[in-house]
Structure formats: C-alpha cells, structure tokens
Amino acid sequence: MFKVRTNCRACGNTDLKQVFSFDRPMPLANSFRLPTEDQDGHVPLTVLFCPKCTLSQLRETVDPAVLYHNYPYVTSRSETMRLHFESLWSAVGEECYGESVIEIGSNDGHFLSFARDHGAEHVCGVDPAENLTSAAIRSGITTINGLFDTYNANIINGVIPKPDVIIARHVFAHVDDWNGFVKNLDVLASKETLIVIEVPYVLDMLEKIELDQLYHEHLSYVSIASIRALLEHSPFHIHKTLFFTIHGGAMVVMLRRNDSIRQPCIIPYEKITAQMWEDFRNYANTSIHALKLKVDDLVANDKTVCGFGASAKSTVWMAACGFTREHIQFICDCTPNKIGRLSPGTDVPILPESAMMERKQDYAVLFIPNFRDEVIANNKSYLDDGGKFIIPGKTLEIV
C-alpha cells in the first residue's frame, strides 16, 4: 500500500532529519467511503527534512493507484476559488497569450473550462481519477485518464504540440518522482512555453501552524530553494514566483527553458530550518489538544457539535483529535458525491449543508478555514439563530 522514501526527491540527499509525525497512523484523507464499503486503512505519516535544499517530504509514499483511482475531491465552485482563478489567469496573461493550455492534474476540468471561457482556444488535461476525467470529458474538455508519465506526455504532445502554457495546480506536491516530472515537461515544452506550478507554500504552513496540510497526498512541502535544487541540472529555471492566499497560502512558481528569450526575475530564497519544524510540532500539538478539550467540554455540557466541510483537512483534524460520532455528530458538505459517506477512519456521516440548521447544531467546527470568510457570510442565518463556528488553528477561535 505504501513504500518508504529516505532520499530527497529534489537533490538526492540521504541525510534527512525526522521533524514531525502524528502519534498514530492516519487514514487516507480523501477515502470517503459508503457505510457498506471497506476503508482503505491507516498509514503512518512522518515528515523528513532535507537540510541541504530545505525540502520537507513524507517518508511514507502511498501507491497513487490507491489514492487516485476514484477521487472524491472536486475543484471548488466557490466565489473564493473563482476570484483566485481570475488572479492566476491574469498572472499568466502577463507572461503569454495563453491560447493553448495543458493542465496536469486537471481534476474535473473546471480550471480548463475557465481558461477556455477566458480566451484559451485549445485545452487538454490529464488526471488519474477515472470519475473526474469522465466528468471533464462530459463537459467538453479533452482529458487523458492517467498519471503524468512519459507515455501520457507523448499522447498529450500529439493533442497540443508545444503549448503556450503548462499548468499544474496543487498536484506537484503529490508527485513522488520529481525528476521524472521535469523530464516529461521537457517532452511538452517549447522554447517559450510558460510552465506554472502552484503548490501549498511550506513557509505559510509552518508560520500559520496549518497541520491540516499534512496528509498522504501531500508528499512534499515545497520551498523555492528545493525547486531551485531540482532544476540545477535541468533544461529549466525559475522565471518568477507569486504568492496567493488560496488554500491557506499558495506559491506559484513559473518556469521557463534556459534558452528562453524572457529574462528571469530576481528570486529571493527563503531559509527553512529544522527548528521551524520543531516550533510547528509544538504549536500543532497544542492546537490538537485545544480543539479536543473544547469539543469534549461542549459535549459534556449537552451541546451539539457538527463539522462544516468534509475535506482532507477535516480528516486530519478528526484523526488527530480521535473524534467519533460521540463528539462530532456529522460533517456537512455541498459536494454531492460525498453525501451519505463516512469521514475517513470514523463512523461520522457526511450530510448536506442544510443539516446544520435543520438539526439545530449549537456549534460547527469549520474544517475548511481557507474559505472562512465566505462560509461565515453564507451562513448568517445560522449565526443569527445562535449557532457558532469553532475555527481550529494556531489559536482556537469561536465566532
């Protein structure tokens, strides 16, 4: 089900330091199963740090066939995500026309649909999840079902040869073989192709104590320095970096070929240290304890508690706190293919968002803090009726 990696996937260093682990094996964060289906099981989650290039990565690498065969995560249709798409597409437009776009890890094709609606004439995606590629194809987006390997890179090259843009949104951190990924980019990219890689930014995660970023799909916690190390002997270089607030803090790294006529920007390189991970670990343990203590106290005082947002983040918090249905009665969500399933590793059901009001929950743990403002604005009636949101994190907040 998983293998162990002890060498740095960016620079190859084998002298890695263990800097974080949960005190128990963790469920696969997106394994939302029907009550009649078996769960995928639990896997240890251990973070190793490379002092040479500052990449942090998981020691345990779960088989992608287990993780992605039938994947429940669907790109958000929220206003927050729409505004992010606009910002990201505008940044791309400052670099090139973007008439032809390839997306790696294209999910259900939502971003490619956005790109097509905003000027891209030719789009193509690749994604390993059969359910998501089928949905993309139904919506008119050419999509190849499979991993971004050499075989599929050559197929894509036949669909859109030498595209203007290759984009990989929140998928690069899911990739085990970084050198293979770069070689496959080399198959697709022309001299002036813009490569756009968006990842959760490790510095944001460490500073904000975003422990809910730690799950098995996120194999790597990426720094600028680690990508620089990866590209040292490749045909590519970092052209520009941008930073966004989406998903708790994201970094966009734009790559170009070394022989591109476009001049790279001056890129500052941050300093990530093992001490930062030690501080993160201490704060994370405090955050877990604070949420567990609060929910235990509410339940002991006959208050009802649900969760809001059935996400990978919710799985992390539920497992780290050891919550069951005795603590969290249900988690509400708007994703149709999650309704009626169970939170991974628990007996807690996923119900429609309306259940929070219908079942008069006193408190709701907000498991999608990255959409905090939008969730609070959209649930004013719940708050006006006396309900409260518990927002876990570096400090526990109740609104």
C-alpha positions in Angstrom: 0.0 0.0 0.0 2.9 2.3 0.6 6.7 2.5 0.2 9.3 4.3 2.3 11.4 7.1 0.7 14.5 8.2 2.6 16.3 10.2 -0.1 15.4 13.8 -1.0 13.4 13.9 -4.2 14.8 17.4 -5.0 18.5 17.0 -4.5 19.0 13.3 -3.7 20.5 13.9 -0.2 20.2 10.8 2.0 20.9 12.6 5.3 17.3 13.6 6.1 16.1 14.5 9.6 12.7 13.4 11.0 10.9 16.6 12.1 7.2 15.6 12.6 4.9 12.7 13.0 1.4 12.1 14.3 1.2 9.9 17.3 -0.9 7.4 15.4 -1.3 6.1 11.8 -3.6 8.4 9.8 -6.5 7.4 7.5 -6.1 8.4 3.8 -7.6 11.9 3.9 -9.9 11.5 0.9 -11.1 8.0 1.5 -14.7 8.9 1.9 -16.5 5.5 1.8 -20.1 4.4 2.0 -21.0 2.6 5.2 -21.1 -0.7 3.3 -17.6 -0.2 1.9 -14.2 -1.0 3.5 -11.9 1.8 4.4 -8.5 2.0 2.8 -6.8 1.6 6.2 -4.3 3.8 8.1 -0.8 4.6 7.2 2.0 6.3 9.3 2.7 9.9 8.4 6.3 11.1 9.1 7.9 14.3 7.7 11.6 14.2 6.8 13.6 17.5 6.3 16.5 17.9 4.0 19.0 20.4 5.5 20.8 20.6 2.1 18.0 22.0 0.0 15.2 22.6 2.6 12.6 20.3 1.1 10.3 18.6 3.6 8.7 15.3 2.4 6.8 12.3 3.7 8.7 9.2 4.4 5.6 7.1 3.6 4.6 7.2 -0.1 1.1 5.7 -0.7 0.5 3.9 -4.0 -1.1 6.5 -6.3 -3.5 3.8 -7.6 -4.9 3.6 -4.1 -5.2 7.4 -3.7 -6.5 8.5 -7.0 -8.4 5.7 -8.8 -11.8 7.1 -7.8 -11.0 10.5 -6.2 -13.8 12.5 -4.4 -12.1 15.9 -4.3 -13.7 18.2 -6.9 -12.4 21.7 -7.6 -14.4 24.2 -5.6 -17.1 26.2 -7.3 -16.9 28.8 -4.5 -16.6 32.6 -5.1 -13.2 32.4 -3.4 -11.9 29.9 -6.0 -13.4 31.9 -8.9 -11.6 35.0 -7.8 -8.4 33.0 -7.4 -8.8 31.7 -11.0 -9.1 35.3 -12.2 -5.9 36.3 -10.4 -4.0 33.3 -11.6 -5.1 33.6 -15.2 -4.3 37.4 -15.1 -0.8 36.5 -14.0 -0.4 34.0 -16.8 -1.7 36.7 -19.3 1.1 39.0 -18.2 3.6 36.4 -19.5 2.0 35.0 -22.7 -1.2 34.9 -24.7 -2.3 31.5 -23.3 -4.1 30.3 -26.5 -3.2 26.7 -25.8 -3.2 25.3 -22.3 -2.3 21.8 -20.9 -3.2 21.1 -17.3 -1.5 18.4 -15.3 -3.9 17.0 -12.6 -6.9 18.7 -14.3 -9.5 17.2 -11.9 -12.9 17.6 -13.4 -11.7 20.2 -15.9 -13.1 23.3 -14.1 -10.0 25.4 -14.4 -9.6 24.5 -18.1 -13.2 25.5 -18.7 -12.4 28.8 -17.0 -9.4 29.2 -19.3 -11.4 28.3 -22.4 -14.0 30.9 -21.4 -11.3 33.5 -21.0 -9.5 33.2 -24.3 -7.8 29.8 -24.5 -8.6 28.2 -27.8 -7.1 24.8 -27.2 -7.1 23.0 -23.8 -6.2 19.5 -22.7 -6.0 17.9 -19.3 -4.5 14.7 -17.8 -5.7 13.2 -14.5 -5.5 9.7 -12.9 -9.0 9.7 -11.5 -11.5 7.9 -13.8 -14.5 9.6 -12.2 -13.1 13.1 -12.7 -11.8 12.6 -16.2 -15.2 11.3 -17.2 -16.8 14.4 -15.8 -14.4 16.6 -17.6 -15.0 14.9 -20.9 -18.7 15.2 -20.5 -18.2 19.0 -20.1 -16.3 19.1 -23.4 -12.7 19.2 -22.0 -10.3 16.9 -23.8 -8.8 14.9 -20.9 -6.5 11.9 -20.8 -7.1 9.5 -17.9 -3.7 8.5 -16.3 -0.7 9.8 -14.5 1.6 12.4 -16.0 4.2 9.9 -17.1 6.3 9.7 -20.3 3.7 7.6 -22.1 0.9 10.2 -21.5 3.2 13.1 -22.1 3.7 11.9 -25.6 0.0 11.4 -26.1 -0.6 15.0 -24.9 2.1 16.2 -27.3 0.0 14.8 -30.1 -3.1 16.6 -28.9 -1.5 20.0 -28.3 2.1 20.1 -29.5 4.3 22.8 -27.8 1.6 24.6 -25.8 1.8 28.2 -24.7 1.1 27.2 -21.1 1.6 24.1 -19.0 -0.1 24.4 -15.6 0.0 22.1 -12.6 -2.3 23.4 -9.8 -1.8 21.7 -6.4 -0.5 18.5 -8.0 3.3 18.8 -7.9 3.4 18.2 -4.2 1.5 14.9 -4.9 4.3 13.7 -7.2 6.9 11.2 -6.0 9.3 11.3 -8.9 10.2 14.9 -9.4 13.0 14.3 -11.9 10.6 12.2 -14.0 8.1 15.1 -13.8 10.7 17.5 -15.1 11.7 15.1 -17.9 8.1 14.9 -19.0 7.8 18.7 -19.0 10.8 18.6 -21.4 8.7 16.5 -23.8 5.9 19.0 -23.9 7.5 22.5 -23.6 8.7 24.6 -26.5 11.4 27.2 -26.2 8.9 29.8 -24.9 6.3 27.6 -23.1 5.4 29.0 -19.7 5.2 26.4 -17.0 3.1 27.3 -14.0 3.3 25.2 -10.8 1.1 26.1 -7.9 1.7 24.4 -4.5 0.9 24.9 -0.9 3.8 27.1 0.4 5.7 25.5 3.2 6.6 28.8 4.9 3.0 29.7 5.2 2.2 26.3 6.6 4.9 26.5 9.2 4.2 30.1 10.3 0.4 29.6 10.4 0.6 26.1 12.0 -1.5 24.6 9.2 -1.2 21.0 10.4 -4.3 20.1 8.3 -1.9 20.3 5.2 -0.2 17.1 6.5 -1.8 14.2 4.7 -0.7 11.5 2.4 -1.4 13.2 -0.9 0.9 16.0 0.1 4.2 14.1 -0.3 6.3 17.3 -0.3 6.2 20.6 1.5 7.8 22.9 -1.1 10.3 25.7 -0.8 11.8 27.9 -3.5 15.2 26.6 -2.6 14.1 23.0 -3.1 12.8 23.7 -6.6 16.0 25.5 -7.4 17.9 22.4 -6.4 15.7 20.2 -8.5 16.3 22.3 -11.6 20.0 22.7 -11.2 20.9 20.3 -14.0 17.7 20.5 -16.0 16.7 22.5 -19.1 14.5 24.8 -16.9 15.0 27.6 -14.4 12.7 29.6 -12.1 11.4 32.6 -14.0 9.1 34.2 -11.4 7.4 33.4 -8.1 4.0 34.7 -7.0 2.1 34.1 -3.7 -1.6 33.8 -3.1 -3.9 33.2 -0.1 -5.8 30.3 -1.5 -5.8 27.0 0.4 -4.1 28.7 3.4 -1.2 30.1 1.4 0.0 29.0 -2.1 3.1 29.7 -4.1 3.1 29.8 -7.9 6.5 29.1 -9.5 6.8 29.9 -13.1 9.4 28.0 -15.1 10.9 28.7 -18.5 13.6 27.0 -20.6 17.1 28.1 -20.0 17.3 29.3 -23.6 14.1 31.4 -23.4 14.4 34.9 -24.6 12.5 36.1 -21.5 14.7 37.3 -18.7 14.1 35.8 -15.2 13.1 37.9 -12.2 15.3 38.1 -9.2 14.1 35.3 -6.9 14.8 35.6 -3.2 15.4 32.3 -1.5 13.9 31.7 1.9 15.6 29.9 4.8 13.6 26.9 6.1 15.2 25.2 9.1 14.6 22.1 11.3 14.0 24.5 14.2 11.0 25.9 12.4 9.6 22.4 12.2 10.2 21.8 15.9 8.2 25.0 16.7 5.5 23.9 14.3 5.3 20.5 16.0 4.9 22.1 19.5 2.2 24.5 18.3 0.4 21.7 16.4 0.2 19.5 19.4 -1.2 22.4 21.4 -3.8 23.1 18.7 -4.9 19.5 18.7 -5.3 19.4 22.4 -7.2 22.7 22.5 -9.8 21.5 19.9 -10.2 18.2 21.6 -10.6 19.8 25.0 -13.2 22.3 23.7 -15.3 19.7 21.9 -15.1 17.3 24.9 -16.3 20.1 27.2 -19.2 21.1 24.9 -20.4 17.5 24.6 -20.1 17.0 28.4 -22.4 20.1 28.8 -25.0 18.6 26.3 -24.1 20.9 23.4 -24.4 19.5 19.9 -21.4 19.7 17.6 -21.1 19.0 13.9 -18.4 19.7 11.4 -18.5 22.0 8.4 -16.6 21.0 5.3 -15.9 17.3 4.5 -12.4 17.8 3.3 -8.9 16.3 3.6 -8.4 18.9 6.2 -11.4 17.6 8.2 -9.9 14.1 8.1 -6.6 15.3 9.6 -8.4 17.1 12.5 -10.8 14.2 13.1 -8.0 11.7 13.2 -5.5 13.8 15.2 -8.2 14.5 17.9 -9.6 11.0 17.8 -13.1 12.2 17.2 -16.0 9.8 16.7 -19.7 10.3 16.3 -19.9 10.9 20.1 -18.0 14.1 19.5 -18.9 15.3 16.0 -22.4 14.1 15.1 -21.9 14.7 11.4 -20.0 16.8 8.9 -22.0 18.8 6.4 -20.8 19.5 2.9 -22.1 20.6 -0.5 -20.3 18.0 -2.6 -22.9 15.6 -4.0 -20.6 12.6 -4.2 -19.6 12.8 -0.5 -23.1 13.0 0.9 -24.0 9.7 2.6 -20.4 8.6 3.0 -18.3 8.5 6.2 -15.5 10.7 7.3 -12.3 8.5 6.7 -11.5 6.3 9.6 -14.6 7.2 11.6 -18.3 6.4 11.9 -19.2 10.1 11.3 -21.6 10.6 8.3 -21.4 13.3 5.7 -24.7 15.2 5.3 -25.9 18.1 3.2 -25.1 21.6 4.5 -28.8 22.1 5.3 -28.5 19.6 8.2 -26.6 22.1 10.3 -29.7 24.3 10.6 -32.3 21.5 10.4 -30.7 19.6 13.3 -30.1 22.8 15.3 -26.4 22.3 16.0 -25.1 24.5 18.7 -21.6 24.5 17.3 -19.9 23.7 14.0 -16.2 23.0 13.6 -15.1 24.8 10.5 -12.9 22.3 8.8 -12.3 24.5 5.7 -10.7 27.6 7.3 -9.3 28.6 3.9 -12.9 29.5 2.9 -13.7 31.1 6.3 -15.0 34.5 5.2 -17.2 33.0 2.5 -18.6 30.3 4.8 -19.4 32.9 7.6 -21.1 35.3 5.1 -23.2 32.5 3.6 -24.4 31.2 7.0 -25.5 34.4 8.6 -28.9 32.8 9.5 -27.1 30.0 11.4 -25.2 32.6 13.4 -28.2 34.8 13.9 -30.1 31.8 15.3 -27.4 31.3 18.0 -25.1 28.9 16.3 -21.3 29.3 16.5 -18.4 28.2 14.4 -15.3 26.8 16.1 -12.2 27.6 13.9 -9.2 25.4 14.8 -5.7 26.5 14.1 -2.7 28.2 15.7 -5.2 29.7 18.2 -8.7 28.3 18.7 -11.4 30.9 17.7 -15.1 30.9 18.1 -17.4 33.1 16.1 
